[in-house]
Amino acid sequence: MSDHSRRRFLRRSGAAVGALVGLGAAGSASAAENGWEAVESPTSKSLNGVVDAAGGPFAAGGGGRVLSRGVDGEWEVVLENGPSAASNSLTCIDATSDGASVWVAGGSGVIGEIDTTTNELTDYSAPNGKTSTWEAITVTGLAGTNETISLVNGSGEELTGERQSDGSIEWEAVVKPGGGASIKGAGAYGENSFVAVDTNAKVYESTDSGTTWEEIGIDGGSVGLYDVAGPGGDDLNAAAGGGKLFRYDGNRWTALQVGSNTIKSVDRLSEEGLAAGGSGYVFRRQTLGSWERVATPTESNLNGAVIRPESADVAVGAGGAIVEKRALDQ
């Protein structure tokens, strides 16, 4: 999950799911007509997430590989075998607020920080002895200065780490935001506020850097949640199974039917929104309650998407698939 504005959202409790809203999935423009194009990928392994950073986007995935897109537009491998050099799959990726560092995490508790200028890696794997697979990572603050790192796993646990004055990361005790269901997605709204979503259609918020958590929905939700993003408390989206995106207005959740396959990733930037899911489809936000389904040149399931203002939006997925959305006149 990526929230470029990093604004915290208002706390609300007892949020209920609203009426199911059908949206215009039919009549999608072809990839050639809408500006999406496939680009050459340096890996055939699944790419599980993508984030924008200083100098361009980074993606992470199978075998511990991390890719970056250079100024020449070519993607290259910048980390071959993961933080521990054991080729553990990387399931998630995020960047510091200034984009100077990219953080990745995944199988067997691996965690790594990559300097986006030098591609130098620092390994933080298995903090507090935790070797479960990390499902999502969220980072706030400036690289090397005041980062707060929040990690969640398939056991429903959350772990927070904070940068110290000597440059080390101090890891707090593990907590469980909810009842222990697998937490698949997380995000940040302000330096101290985090939100997480699980496979039981529950959303949790912390306003004290992960020390305590409060459930804020979704009452009546019936599908698993996989990602969450939004610029504020009255404008939040959660990606879900069954082709659904949930919209939060600060008080209630509304289910939006945007497709038929699972939506794995959602990114928001002010009024813009981009989501990615099965069979190579992306979804573009039109209004607060309307998303358009858009075909891309791949039929691979897409696992991650990122909005890149004034540049090429990117989605990544199975088999190393990378698609980019460029201006139609380019």
Sequence and secondary structure as in RCSB ss.txt:
>XXXX:A:sequence
MSDHSRRRFLRRSGAAVGALVGLGAAGSASAAENGWEAVESPTSKSLNGVVDAAGGPFAAGGGGRVLSRGVDGEW
EVVLENGPSAASNSLTCIDATSDGASVWVAGGSGVIGEIDTTTNELTDYSAPNGKTSTWEAITVTGLAGTNETIS
LVNGSGEELTGERQSDGSIEWEAVVKPGGGASIKGAGAYGENSFVAVDTNAKVYESTDSGTTWEEIGIDGGSVGL
YDVAGPGGDDLNAAAGGGKLFRYDGNRWTALQVGSNTIKSVDRLSEEGLAAGGSGYVFRRQTLGSWERVATPTES
NLNGAVIRPESADVAVGAGGAIVEKRALDQ
>XXXX:A:secstr
 EETT        S BB   EE   SS   HHHHTEEE   S  S EEEEEEETTEEEEEEGGG EEEE TTS E
EEEESS TTSS   EEEEEE TTSSEEEEEEGGG EEEEETTT  EEE  SGGG  S EEEEEEES TTTS EEE
EEETTS EEEEEE TTS EEE   B SSSS  EEEEEESSTT EEEEETTS EEEESSTTSS EEEE BT  S E
EEEEEEETTEEEEEESTTEEEEE SS EEEEE  SS EEEEEEETTEEEEEEGGGEEEEEEETTEEEEEE S  S
 EEEEE  TTS EEEEEGGG EEEE  TT 
